[in-house]
């Protein structure tokens, strides 16, 4: 059911994007510098592209910036989780050693059953 809803959402999104692209086919000029700076510096980078490419490129750049922003913002959470995992593994190892030390000799079959799996 969830898969069907996801596919339906993607289909609606694709239709909306195609309609947006078809209704914004006008050619626009993207310039690196304003006209005044162009005359002063004697150079200017300019490209003519359809408007929908500008819109989609802006959305894509915004998504990438957001992804990188969140990746760096959550760095401290990942570091804390990594430390907690390492500490838990060390404590489990120590607990296993203490159990072996306090229980003394055991049956080999039971020892194999109690051994943690990797």
Backbone as numpy.savetxt, mean C-alpha at the origin, in Angstrom:
# Nx Ny Nz CAx CAy CAz Cx Cy Cz
-20.99 -13.90 -2.47 -21.81 -12.71 -2.47 -20.95 -11.45 -2.47
-19.90 -11.45 -1.62 -19.00 -10.31 -1.55 -18.27 -10.13 -2.88
-17.90 -11.24 -3.50 -17.21 -11.17 -4.79 -18.12 -10.53 -5.84
-19.40 -10.87 -5.83 -20.36 -10.29 -6.78 -20.49 -8.79 -6.55
-20.56 -8.37 -5.31 -20.66 -6.94 -5.01 -19.40 -6.21 -5.47
-18.23 -6.83 -5.26 -16.98 -6.22 -5.68 -16.94 -6.06 -7.21
-17.33 -7.11 -7.94 -17.35 -7.02 -9.40 -18.36 -5.98 -9.89
-19.49 -5.91 -9.23 -20.50 -4.92 -9.59 -19.96 -3.50 -9.36
-19.30 -3.30 -8.24 -18.69 -1.99 -7.95 -17.64 -1.63 -8.99
-16.78 -2.59 -9.35 -15.74 -2.33 -10.36 -16.35 -2.03 -11.72
-17.44 -2.70 -12.06 -18.12 -2.44 -13.32 -18.70 -1.03 -13.35
-19.36 -0.63 -12.27 -19.92 0.73 -12.19 -18.80 1.77 -12.25
-17.70 1.51 -11.54 -16.55 2.43 -11.56 -15.97 2.55 -12.97
-15.85 1.44 -13.68 -15.33 1.47 -15.05 -16.26 2.26 -15.97
-17.55 2.07 -15.83 -18.50 2.82 -16.67 -18.41 4.30 -16.38
-18.31 4.67 -15.11 -18.19 6.09 -14.74 -16.91 6.69 -15.32
-15.80 5.96 -15.24 -14.53 6.47 -15.77 -14.57 6.61 -17.29
-15.19 5.66 -17.97 -15.29 5.76 -19.43 -16.17 6.94 -19.83
-17.27 7.13 -19.13 -18.15 8.27 -19.43 -17.42 9.58 -19.15
-16.66 9.63 -18.06 -15.88 10.83 -17.74 -14.85 11.12 -18.83
-14.20 10.08 -19.30 -13.19 10.26 -20.35 -13.83 10.70 -21.66
-14.98 10.14 -22.00 -15.64 10.50 -23.25 -16.19 11.93 -23.22
-16.58 12.40 -22.07 -17.14 13.75 -21.99 -16.07 14.81 -21.81
-14.81 14.43 -21.58 -13.72 15.40 -21.39 -12.58 15.11 -22.37
-12.92 15.08 -23.66 -11.92 14.79 -24.68 -11.24 16.02 -25.23
-11.61 17.19 -24.77 -11.02 18.42 -25.29 -9.52 18.45 -25.01
-8.77 18.99 -25.95 -7.32 19.09 -25.82 -6.98 20.34 -25.00
-6.14 20.13 -23.99 -5.68 21.25 -23.16 -4.17 21.30 -23.22
-3.62 22.49 -22.99 -2.18 22.68 -23.02 -1.65 22.73 -21.59
-0.70 21.87 -21.31 -0.03 21.90 -20.02 1.31 22.60 -20.20
1.51 23.67 -19.45 2.75 24.44 -19.55 3.48 24.37 -18.22
4.80 24.30 -18.30 5.61 24.26 -17.10 5.71 25.65 -16.46
5.82 26.67 -17.29 5.99 28.03 -16.79 4.88 28.93 -17.32
4.53 29.99 -16.59 3.57 30.95 -17.13 4.17 31.71 -18.33
3.31 32.36 -19.10 3.75 33.04 -20.32 4.79 34.12 -20.03
4.64 34.84 -18.92 5.60 35.90 -18.58 6.99 35.33 -18.31
7.04 34.20 -17.62 8.33 33.58 -17.34 8.94 32.99 -18.60
8.09 32.57 -19.52 8.58 32.01 -20.78 9.34 33.06 -21.57
8.80 34.26 -21.66 9.49 35.33 -22.40 10.77 35.76 -21.69
10.75 35.74 -20.37 11.93 36.16 -19.61 13.05 35.13 -19.70
12.72 33.85 -19.58 13.74 32.79 -19.60 14.05 32.29 -21.01
13.15 32.50 -21.94 13.38 32.07 -23.31 13.14 30.58 -23.53
12.51 29.92 -22.61 12.20 28.49 -22.78 10.91 28.16 -22.05
10.25 27.14 -22.53 9.05 26.69 -21.86 8.75 25.27 -22.33
8.35 24.45 -21.40 7.93 23.09 -21.72 6.43 23.08 -21.82
5.90 22.58 -22.95 4.46 22.58 -23.17 4.08 21.29 -23.88
2.93 20.73 -23.45 2.43 19.53 -24.09 0.91 19.65 -24.18
0.35 19.20 -25.30 -1.10 19.21 -25.50 -1.63 17.79 -25.28
-2.55 17.65 -24.32 -3.11 16.34 -23.97 -4.61 16.48 -23.78
-5.35 15.38 -23.89 -6.78 15.42 -23.59 -7.00 15.69 -22.09
-8.09 16.34 -21.78 -8.39 16.72 -20.40 -8.54 15.50 -19.50
-9.11 14.40 -20.01 -9.30 13.24 -19.15 -7.96 12.65 -18.70
-6.91 12.77 -19.52 -5.59 12.30 -19.08 -5.07 13.13 -17.92
-5.33 14.43 -17.96 -4.92 15.30 -16.85 -5.66 14.90 -15.58
-6.96 14.63 -15.70 -7.76 14.24 -14.53 -7.26 12.92 -13.97
-7.08 11.91 -14.84 -6.65 10.59 -14.37 -5.22 10.64 -13.81
-4.35 11.42 -14.44 -2.98 11.55 -13.92 -2.99 12.22 -12.54
-3.84 13.22 -12.36 -3.95 13.86 -11.05 -4.44 12.90 -9.98
-5.43 12.07 -10.34 -5.91 11.07 -9.39 -4.82 10.06 -9.06
-4.09 9.63 -10.07 -3.02 8.65 -9.84 -1.91 9.20 -8.97
-1.49 10.43 -9.24 -0.44 11.05 -8.42 -0.93 11.24 -6.99
-2.18 11.64 -6.83 -2.74 11.80 -5.49 -2.76 10.48 -4.72
-3.13 9.40 -5.40 -3.13 8.08 -4.76 -1.73 7.66 -4.35
-0.75 7.87 -5.23 0.63 7.50 -4.90 1.15 8.29 -3.71
0.89 9.59 -3.69 1.32 10.41 -2.56 0.66 9.92 -1.28
-0.62 9.60 -1.33 -1.32 9.09 -0.15 -0.76 7.76 0.32
-0.45 6.86 -0.61 0.12 5.57 -0.23 1.47 5.73 0.46
2.35 6.57 -0.12 3.65 6.79 0.50 3.53 7.48 1.85
2.62 8.43 1.95 2.40 9.14 3.21 2.00 8.14 4.31
1.05 7.27 4.01 0.60 6.28 4.98 1.70 5.27 5.30
2.47 4.88 4.31 3.56 3.92 4.53 4.54 4.48 5.55
4.94 5.74 5.39 5.89 6.34 6.32 5.25 6.67 7.66
3.97 6.99 7.67 3.29 7.31 8.92 3.15 6.07 9.79
2.95 4.92 9.19 2.74 3.68 9.94 4.03 2.95 10.25
5.17 3.55 9.95 6.46 2.91 10.20 6.65 2.58 11.68
6.26 3.49 12.57 6.43 3.24 14.00 5.56 2.07 14.47
4.37 1.92 13.91 3.50 0.80 14.28 4.12 -0.53 13.84
4.69 -0.56 12.65 5.32 -1.79 12.17 6.54 -2.13 13.02
7.30 -1.11 13.42 8.47 -1.32 14.26 8.07 -1.90 15.61
7.02 -1.36 16.22 6.53 -1.85 17.50 6.03 -3.29 17.37
5.32 -3.60 16.31 4.82 -4.96 16.10 5.97 -5.94 15.91
7.00 -5.53 15.19 8.15 -6.39 14.98 8.86 -6.69 16.31
9.02 -5.65 17.14 9.65 -5.85 18.45 8.81 -6.77 19.33
7.48 -6.58 19.32 6.60 -7.41 20.15 6.63 -8.86 19.69
6.68 -9.09 18.40 6.75 -10.45 17.87 8.05 -11.12 18.28
9.14 -10.39 18.18 10.44 -10.95 18.56 10.46 -11.27 20.06
9.91 -10.37 20.87 9.87 -10.60 22.32 9.00 -11.82 22.65
7.87 -11.96 21.97 6.99 -13.11 22.21 7.70 -14.41 21.84
8.44 -14.42 20.75 9.17 -15.63 20.35 10.23 -15.97 21.37
10.93 -14.97 21.87 11.96 -15.21 22.89 11.33 -15.76 24.17
10.19 -15.20 24.58 9.52 -15.67 25.79 9.00 -17.10 25.63
8.50 -17.44 24.45 8.03 -18.81 24.21 9.20 -19.79 24.25
10.32 -19.40 23.69 11.51 -20.25 23.73 11.97 -20.46 25.18
11.98 -19.38 25.94 12.39 -19.48 27.34 11.41 -20.34 28.14
10.13 -20.21 27.88 9.12 -21.03 28.55 9.32 -22.51 28.23
9.64 -22.82 27.00 9.91 -24.20 26.62 11.11 -24.76 27.36
12.17 -23.97 27.48 13.36 -24.42 28.21 13.04 -24.65 29.68
12.26 -23.75 30.28 11.89 -23.90 31.69 11.02 -25.13 31.91
10.11 -25.42 30.98 9.27 -26.61 31.10 10.13 -27.87 31.07
11.09 -27.92 30.15 11.96 -29.08 30.05 12.79 -29.26 31.31
13.25 -28.14 31.86 14.09 -28.20 33.04 13.31 -28.69 34.26
12.06 -28.25 34.42 11.29 -28.60 35.61 10.65 -29.98 35.52
10.41 -30.48 34.33 9.71 -31.76 34.19 10.65 -32.95 34.24
11.91 -32.76 33.99 12.85 -33.88 34.06 12.71 -34.81 32.86
13.17 -36.08 33.01 13.11 -37.02 31.88 11.66 -37.36 31.52
11.42 -37.49 30.23 10.08 -37.75 29.74 10.11 -38.86 28.72
8.93 -39.28 28.39 8.78 -40.27 27.34 9.07 -39.60 26.00
9.79 -40.26 25.11 10.18 -39.67 23.82 8.97 -39.35 22.95
7.95 -40.19 22.97 6.77 -39.97 22.15 6.02 -38.72 22.62
5.86 -38.57 23.91 5.18 -37.37 24.45 5.99 -36.11 24.18
7.30 -36.23 24.23 8.15 -35.08 23.95 7.96 -34.63 22.50
7.82 -35.57 21.57 7.60 -35.22 20.17 6.24 -34.56 19.98
5.23 -35.01 20.70 3.90 -34.43 20.58 3.84 -33.01 21.13
4.61 -32.73 22.17 4.60 -31.40 22.79 5.49 -30.41 22.05
6.34 -30.91 21.18 7.28 -30.04 20.46 6.49 -29.10 19.53
6.75 -27.78 19.62 6.00 -26.84 18.76 6.39 -27.01 17.30
5.40 -26.87 16.44 5.65 -27.01 14.99 6.04 -25.67 14.42
6.90 -25.69 13.45 7.38 -24.45 12.81 6.47 -23.99 11.73
